[in-house]
């Protein structure tokens, strides 16, 4: 009873601490990345019974880019509330559950000491906290993938009756994870490694998992083929998805991409996801100090892997499978969001590696060195927590305020049947309620305008958000054809235009 009381007290303290930190950094603003708006919009479409379509499109185009798992979860939530705040709070619940599951898993894989020390590294990680206040997939994916791992490990210890149930639940949560983010395919790869080479060659379970995955994935795959193929795979074959005129990537491009990604993950993104107080600029070359710190952290992680006394193949399989996918992604897609779901395992391996180093020093110096001394590493985390708090209180920058003001003005005027072409069309849709669409990335101005005509565009937004496509494709077309783009509204500082598009046939 005493042990249960300690666990209950620990959980209660964790919940209170999480609520305090989360409320402190909570940001009510909609994030500006754009994918979040897509997930919200697709959730709306499912909730309204319109199918898995882009409801911002005048043609209600079937969506073949984003996996349907997270939008489906949102569609269920929308029966209760469809506010942005409700979506953010749901992600907060997923994060709290993820931290709890992480601690339980780390204890199972390493030790109670490492598990307890991981809590502040996870609870105070600003990337975790930031993504939990966004309408994005990283945190839900983490939650369901950790659930899958938990039941998979439980199956190894249970009797035959409970074993089957745990294997089934592990598979179920794997499928949910996969349909939230396709990167979840790495989970079954790690399971395969364990089932074949560690757990007495359980061929039947692995075969059941593979056949079950094929059966669950086939409907989505066939739907995608019917819609022209998977858009992610198409982007993977391009040199730069944002510069289609550069063409497809060849073997040399792929080698350079992998090399670039390896360097970036080692020097920047793996260190940054563990220690988010590091400051760097992607537009600047990697500094030597970044390489040094990145290599040191990588060495400690490798030590942490070799120091694992059990489930080593599971962790190695998951990390290797995940990075095998990430390394072939176009290197214009940068940031920690792709490695964020691996944070619990990276923290576990880092602390395990530190524990090995401390144990080595204990034997050499004959002096006690406690592992909890590693907590000194989280001191800089508090400055980032304060920074998130400041950002949460700040408004949008003037360029985004102008962009959203144009959208709100259209909604207030009741012009929701118009088609607006703009950069970040789904974000514009959230505030305008109008139909929205992108413009074609082409240097040919006549091809550009013909595409606007095909998309039935009424209005075009010329903004100063800082995206290269505006200056590269949209603005030159307007300059060359001023008679076809008539100013409807202008918001100054910085100048943001709403233009009526008039095709030559009008």
Beta strands, then each sheet from edge to edge (+ up, - down):
strand 1: 419-421
strand 2: 435-437
strand 3: 459-462
strand 4: 485-491
strand 5: 496-501
sheet 1: 2+ 1+ 3+ 5- 4+
end
